[in-house]
Amino acid sequence: QVQLLESGGGLVQAGGSLRLSCVVSGDAISRYNLRWYRQAPGKDREFVAESHWNTQVVFADSARGRFTISRDNSKNTMYLQMNNLKPEDPAVYYCHSAALWGPGPQVPVSS
């Protein structure tokens, strides 16, 4: 059974940085496209970034230039490095792959 588990949320200030991790268990991530989404209170869940199995990456306009998505296939882990955080960035960040969602980090990104 494939499961996704996020970690790394926390309290941040505008201009700060934070790195989120998503550990995947149950299958090797090397074959999968992996994505980050986020959902702020009262708002719809929105796409943030995607890491393709073939190393291609895609970003939402809100994340491009500030966020970096990466993966370590040997650790079955995906990362989201968030720099120059803005007031609109605090949210619960979810990882997603193959129709599966993580539960969101125990500590969401907040300001």
C-alpha positions in Angstrom: 0.0 0.0 0.0 1.5 3.3 -1.1 1.4 6.1 1.5 2.6 9.7 1.4 3.7 11.6 4.6 4.6 15.2 4.7 6.8 17.0 7.3 8.7 20.2 7.8 6.0 22.8 8.3 6.4 25.6 10.8 6.1 29.2 11.7 7.6 31.6 9.2 7.9 35.3 8.6 7.7 37.1 5.3 11.0 36.7 3.5 11.9 33.5 5.4 12.5 30.0 4.1 11.2 26.6 4.9 11.7 23.1 3.4 9.0 20.5 3.3 9.5 16.8 2.8 7.2 14.1 1.5 8.3 10.5 2.2 6.7 7.9 0.1 6.3 4.3 1.3 5.1 1.2 -0.5 6.6 1.8 -3.9 9.6 3.4 -5.6 9.0 7.1 -6.5 11.3 6.9 -9.5 8.4 5.9 -11.7 6.0 8.6 -10.5 5.2 12.2 -11.0 5.0 13.9 -7.7 3.2 17.1 -6.8 2.8 19.7 -4.1 -0.6 21.3 -3.5 -1.6 23.7 -0.8 -4.8 24.8 0.8 -5.2 28.0 2.9 -8.2 28.5 5.2 -11.3 29.2 3.3 -9.7 28.6 -0.1 -9.6 25.8 -2.6 -6.7 23.5 -2.8 -4.3 24.7 -5.4 -1.4 23.3 -7.4 2.1 24.5 -6.3 4.7 22.4 -8.1 5.3 19.1 -9.9 8.4 16.8 -10.2 8.1 14.5 -13.2 9.8 11.1 -13.2 11.9 12.2 -16.1 13.3 15.2 -14.1 11.1 17.8 -15.6 9.6 20.3 -13.1 6.6 22.5 -13.3 5.6 25.4 -11.1 2.5 27.5 -10.5 3.0 31.2 -11.2 2.8 31.8 -7.4 5.7 29.6 -6.8 8.0 30.1 -9.8 11.3 31.8 -8.9 10.8 31.3 -5.2 10.2 27.6 -4.7 12.3 24.6 -5.7 11.0 21.1 -6.0 13.4 18.2 -5.9 13.5 14.5 -5.1 15.8 11.9 -3.8 14.8 8.6 -5.3 17.3 6.7 -3.1 15.3 8.0 -0.1 11.9 7.9 -1.7 11.5 11.5 -0.7 10.3 14.7 -2.4 11.2 18.1 -1.2 9.8 21.6 -1.6 12.2 24.4 -0.7 10.3 27.6 -0.2 12.3 30.9 -0.2 11.2 34.5 0.1 7.9 33.5 1.7 5.0 35.8 1.2 1.9 36.5 3.4 -0.1 34.4 0.9 2.1 31.3 1.3 0.9 30.0 4.7 -1.3 27.0 4.1 -1.5 23.2 4.6 0.8 21.8 2.0 0.0 18.3 0.6 2.0 16.0 -1.5 0.2 14.1 -4.2 0.9 11.2 -6.6 -1.1 8.7 -8.6 -4.4 9.8 -7.1 -3.1 9.6 -3.5 -2.7 12.4 -1.0 -0.7 12.8 2.0 -2.5 13.9 5.2 -0.6 17.3 5.3 2.3 18.0 7.7 1.5 17.9 11.4 2.6 21.5 11.6 1.3 23.5 8.7 3.1 26.5 7.2 1.9 29.5 9.2 2.9 33.0 9.8 
